[in-house]
Amino acid sequence: MEAGEEPLAAAARELAEETGVAGLPLWEVGVFGKPGRDPRGPVVSVAHVTWADPAAVRAAAASDEAAVRWFPVTGLPLLAFDHAEIIPAACRFLEEKLASPHPGIVAGQDGELLHRALARLDG
């Protein structure tokens, strides 16, 4: 976050800077700050999630990233720090959002894919 910046604005800015993706709704998943989560020192992260169709949303490396690529949630590469905890939390958030009366997401078949992916992530 930059001075005077709110977490949601920082998340949207970072997403745009690192991937070129902008204009998608972002929702706060949670705050992650367990001591030792980052070997470089104490770090607190406010995780956000969005719902995007990778066929319709083009992401491209920008800023300090060498490459950007979509991965299925059940086929993620090795993740740094506590991201293996954050990803299932984001999936659970989306699952709850889809179950709400006014989810703000048009998921179609992807909603069922999310349910199955979450079941696999939860073991």
N, C-alpha and C positions, 0 to 999 in steps of 0.2 A: 504494500500500500504506500502511496505517496502521502506527504503531509496534507491533511485536510480532506483526504479521500475516504469515502465510506467503503466497506467491504464489497458490496454488490457492484459498485462502480469500478473498483479495483479488479474484480473478477472479470467483468466485461472488457475492461481495457486490456488486461493480460491475455485473455482469449483472443481478442482481435490482434494484438501485437505478435503473439506467438504462432497463430494459425491463419490469420486473415478472416476468421469467422466472426461476424458481427450481426446484431439485430435479433438474436435468439433470446427468448426469455430464460433467465437464470433463476434458480431457486436455491436457497441456502440449505445444505445438507446437515451441517454441524460444524462444531469447533473441535479440532484435534490438537492436543498439546501435551500428550503424555511425556513426562521427562524421559530423555534418551531416544526420542523418536527420530531425531536427526543427529548423527554423530558430530556434526559441525558445531553443535551447541543448542541452547534452548530456542525452539521455534514453535510458534503457534500458527496453525493454518485454519482458515475458514473455507471449508469446501463447498462448492456450488455444483449444480448439475443442470443440464438442459436436455431436451429431447430433440434429436435431429435425425433426419433420414440421410445417411451417408451418400445415397445416390443423388440427393437434391442439394446437399450442402457441400460446397467445395472448400476443402482446407488446404492451405499451402504454407510451407515453412516461411517464417518471417523472423525478424529480430535476431535473437541469438540461437535459434533452432536450426539444425542441419536438415531435418526432414520431418514431415508429418504424415501419419498413416492411421487409418481406421482399423480397429481390432474388434472382433466379437468379444463381448464381456467374458465369455467362458474360454477364450483363447488368448488371453493377455500375455505379453512377454513378462519377464522377471520385473517386478516393480520395486522401486526404491522406498526406503523408509517404511511408513505404515500405510502405504497406498493400498495394500491388500486388505486393510481394514476399511479404508475410505470407500473403495469401489462397492463392496456389498452394502454399505450404509447408503450410498447413492441409489443403488438398485432398489433397496427397501423403501426409500423415500418415493421413488417413482412408482413403485407398486402401490403404495398407499395413496398417492395422488391419482393414479388411474382408477382406484376403487372409490374415490370420492364422487359425490353427485355432480360436481362441476370441475373436472380435472384440468381443463385448460390445455389438454393434449389430445390430439387425434391420433390414436395408436393403432387401431385396426388389429391386424394379425400380429403386429409387433408387441402388443400388450401381452399376448399369450407367450411369445418368445421371451419377454422379460420375466414372466412368472417361471418359466422353465429354467432360464439362466440363473435366476435367484435361487431356485431349488438346488441347482448344481453347485453354486457358490457356497451355499449353506451346508453342503455335504449331505 
